[in-house]
Amino acid sequence: MQCLLCGRRSPWSGQFFLNLFRQIAPSVVNVFVRGVVLFILGAFFAMVLFMFSVLPEARRKRIQALDIGIIANLFSTVWWIAPSSGTAAAVVGIIYPCSDIRLGKPHKLEREWSSVAKCVVLFLGISHACAKITFNSPTQFSLFMAMASLFLWWLFDRSKNGLGLAVLVTLCACALLQSLIYLGVYRNGEPDFLYARTWIPWFFFCGVVTFGTIGRQLAMTEYNFGRSKEHVD
């Protein structure tokens, strides 16, 4: 930009925006990449858990082999599960490390990817057990899920802000699901779904803890990579 008084060109304006872009762009790209990874994982795990719930039902009804048409019909009726779960996973996985930074309370448990994998396996194992084990009453099922959820949080999180976020996101997810049912977007008045209302909040809680752990590890990987790059430079 040229000065009107002295006629000299001042390079600071373009340089300022260039430096600002150089500072912001890496963070935006890293958050975007983490969000994409979390979205893919969330959508994939949602479909895996959906199959966990479908296969025991097929065995109960003595369906030896699921036809491709039946599977396509099932996925067409619940197509929204994968994108909504992926979006929720991305939001949770990004919010968790951000809350640690904003609150000034870094996560005390130094986890590795092997620990994150154990958390994911335990989450899938709890979900698979819920699909296979027959409980005598909804109360017994709900107590089992509550104990498993708190055990999962104690093993892989143990932070107060993590617990608060898990409870807050779980309440928001349950309220959103209830609103969709009330508005008629999702209609299901079958006894199985009414039975699921007793344990589905704990299922949301487990999912939040799991993807919060994944998000923290992704952010830690990005932080360690940035530090090593600065050290090399």
Buried (B, 14 or more C-beta within 10 A) or exposed (E): EEEEEEEEEEEEEEEEEEEEEEEEEEEEEBBEEBBEBBBBBBBBBBBEBBBBBBBBEBEEEEEEEEEEEEEEEBBEEEEEBBEBBBBBBBBBBBBBBEBBEEEEEEBEEEBEEEBBEBBBEBBBEBBBEBBEEEBEEBEEBBBBBBEBBBEBBEBBBEBEBBBEBBBEBBEEBBEEBEEBBEEEEBEEEEEEEEBBBBBBBBBBBBBBBBBBBBBBBBBBEBEEEEEEEEEEE
